[in-house]
Amino acid sequence: MKILITGGSGFIGSNVAEAYLSAGHEVVVADNLSSDSAACLPSDVRLYPISIESPDFGNLLKLEQPDVINHHAAQKSVPMSVENPMLDARINALGLLNVLEAAVQHNVRKIIYISSGGALAGDAPVIPTDESYIPKMISPYAIHKYLGEQYLHFYSVTHGLEYTVLRYANVYGPRQIADGECGVVPIFMNNLLSNQPCTLFAYANQPRGTTRDYVYVKDVCAANVAALTKANQAVLNIGTGIEVDTETVYEELAQLIGRELPLIRRPERVGDVQRSALDCRKAAELLDWKPTTPLRDGLRETLAWLEDSRRKPSAEAHR
C-alpha cells in the first residue's frame, strides 16, 4: 500500500512513517518544512517540500497516486490559534479542504485524519471522556479540528471517501521538540538538563496545573498502522484514559534527571482546558488497539533520546 503523510517530517509524522515502512508499506511525505527537519525521515521515504495549502498539491497526488493520505499537517498550538484564528483556519480548515478536494479528484481511497482528543473532550462532565461527548470548544484550534471531522463526513457521503479520525491525547516521545507553547515534556526536559526553571500554568482552583492524558508516540504509531485497514467512517480516541496533572509530569522528569528546581507558577492561558483524559474503549474494539507504555517508561525512553541528541551534531539529532 502507498501512503502519503502530510506533515510527515515532524515529530509524530516521522515516527508514523517509520512504522508504516516497518509494516511493509511505501511512504511518501508532503511537508512545508516550516518547523521540522527532513533529517527525521528515513532515507527511503520520498519527501516533497510542499504545503497542504498549495494549489499544486493535486499534482503531487496525480504523480504519486497514493492509496491512503495520513493527514498530520497542522497548526498545532492552542495559544497560537487564540492569538491568530485566521492562520489556524487557513491551515487547519482550508488546508484540509485542499487535501480533500485533491484526494477526491485523484481517487485516493482513504483519509486518516488526525484530530484532537484533548481539545475536544476537555472539561467534559465525565472523565475519561468517550467520543459521544459533544465538545464545548474554547479555542479556534478545537473548532477547526472538529470542523475537519464534519468535512470528512460530508466527503464520505458525497464522494464515497473512506476515513478514520484519530483523536490524539497528548502525544510525547522521541523527536518531540520544545517549540514555544507546545510540548510540556520536552520543554521541562530541556530546562531541567540546562539547569533552568520550569513554568507551570495553572487555574486557581487547580494549583498543580491542567490535567492531560499522555500517550507515548510508539503506541500512537501502532494505532495509525491499524487504521489503514480498520475502523472506516469512525472517530476514535487514542490515549491512555489516565488523567495526569502538569506538576506530576515535572516531578517524574525531575526524579529521572536527578535535578529539581523551583517551579515558576503562572495563571492559566486563554484556551487551556482544565481537565482531559480519553476513554479509548472504542479504539480497542474497532482497531484492536491499546496503549502499552507506562508514563515512567515512556519518559525514560524520551529522555534517553534527548540526551543522545544533545551530544550529536544538529543534522543527526532528529534521527
Buried (B, 14 or more C-beta within 10 A) or exposed (E): BEBBBBBBBBBBBBBBBBBBBEBEBBBBBBBBEEBBBBBBBEEEBEBBEBBBBBEEBBBBBEEBEBBBBBBBBBBBBBBBBBBBBEBBBBBBBEBBBBBBBBBBEBEBBBBBBBBBBBBBBBBBEEBBBBBEBEBEBBBBBBBBBBBBBEBBBEBBEEEEBBBBBBBBBBBBBBBBBBBEBBBBBBBBBBBBBEEEEBBBBBBEEBEBBBBBBBBBBBBBBBBBBBBBEBBEEBBBBBBBBBBBBBBBBBBBBBEBBEEEEEBEEEEBEEBBBBBBBBBBBBBEEBBEBBBEBEBEEBBBBBBEBBEEBEEEEEEEBBB
